[in-house]
Amino acid sequence: MKRVVIVGGGITGLAAAHALEKGRERCEVQLVEAGPHLGGNVQTLRHNGFIIDAGPDSWVAAKPHATRLARAVGLGDELIGTRPDTRRVYILWQRRLHPMPEGLILGVPTEVRSLVDSELLGWDAKVRAGLDLLVPPRRWSDDDEDESIDSFVSRRLGSDVAARIAGPLLGGIFAGDPASLSVRACVPQLVAAERDHGSLVVAMRALRAERRSQAASGEGEASAFLSLKRGVGDLVLNVAHKLRDAEVFTSRAARKIDRLPEGDRRGRWVVETSAGPLHADEVVLAVPSHVAAPLVRDLDPELSLMCGATDYASAATVFLAYRKFDVRHPLDAVGFLVPRTENRPILACSFVSSKWDHRAPAGQVLLRVFVGGANDEQMVHRDDKELVRIARDQMLDLLGIDRPPMFTKVFRFMRSSPQPHVGHLARMRRLLARVATHHGLHIGGNGYIGTGIPDAIRQGEEIAARISPRGD
């Protein structure tokens, strides 16, 4: 029987452990998590009838891995989409909240009328966006060639669309700077759209038509994002509870990994932890690359350097709960985005109780304000009282909320948002090739190849399949 040690109790590690129990070859699995709870950034808190997703609150419906895992652990009936009556987004521009033009997909306009009517862009910018139909597609010479999100969108749709719409939308997902983030790593759909259709507008129109057809036939999701009635943390809890044989240890930090002498009956590897060594035939590092770096330093200094090369940004979320009659704004959207050019101390605000059902008691609302990110790391180091004051000042200015909140909650996520800079995929290919030279060592998770909950789950399941292919 193979002995497998999984380092990291986030969704990648849990998905790997769950998939290993479905494998043809029975494995003895031990999972160690340095923190006091499983799930990593996926945290759900219940407070006074509110459901608060401190970190991610959803996943992309088009990527099937999270939805499939949720159904596999009995959460199929708990899946929910965003509320259909509030599927719009505001963008802050010149101190006013402007509705994002209807029909945008990944920041790309698909409806002429809504773009023409929008006050977000001047006529020169609208005309420039329309030239996407004429701009020749870029031909990538090899897999290592890359471009920033800002450069790509500016080339196709113009700099105003990049700065006011696509940049805040796409860069905000990573709490990063679209001028340095890789379009191939962060938004490969846009690169594929240009390659296959020659025009982003044409490609997104086709995608919108396909989504509508699938939703009408019941084959696809009407909502672009999915969550769970009781919060995304339910996925972590249910996956953990479904593990039949795996041993799970929290508050047990891995210190380093090393090889055992060839022929050692205890396995190939030893994982030194804060509670003593664990021996294994296979080791899975389901942790951010900056966490993996010191673990492999003695084993392979070059691999350690490669792991440490990816930047990570810190961010915080500030939750404000109000009585509905204390909020003048209709909150008729999922929230608003803040372009960097507005020089605000916040990145965005999500109208949680408008975005999802089941998140707040009747007659009450919940807001989530995002601060920090790659361009304002120091913000996260301010104390809770100061972050709440900043959030309240912005809500007063932008939403007219002058009443004190019923309660507030602040969550910090230090070095939690990977920053896939230009050239990221080429660097990851080299890193994973280096890992492959160490038989029985595996690495994956958010920020390696793909980001977000579905990609993290996919990587955990792929690692499990390499260790023990599924038996069904």
Buried (B, 14 or more C-beta within 10 A) or exposed (E): EBBBBBBBBBBBBBBBBBBBBBBEEEBBBBBBBBBEBBBBBBBBBEEEEBBBBBBBBBBBBBBEBBBBBBBBBEBEEBBBBBBEEBBBBBBBBEEEBBBBBBBBBBBBBBBBEBBEEBEBBEEEBBEBBBEBEEBEBBEBEEEEEBBBBBBBBBBBBBBBBBBBBBBBBBBBBBBBBBBBBBBBBBBEBBBEBBEEBBBBBBBBBBBBEEBEEBEEEEEBBBBBBBBBBBBBBBBBBBBBEBBEEBEBBEEBBBEBBEBBEEEEEBBBBBBBBEEEBBBBBBBBBBBBBBBBBBBBBEBBEEBBBBBBBBBBBBBBBBBBBBEEEBBEBEBEBBBBBBBBEBEBBBBBBBBBBBBBEBBBEEEBBBBBBBBBBBBBBEBBEBEBEEBBBBBBEBBEEBBEBEBEBBEBBBBBBBBBBBBBBBBBBBBBEEBBEBBEEBEBBBBBBBBBBBBBBBBBBBBBBBBBBEBBEEEE
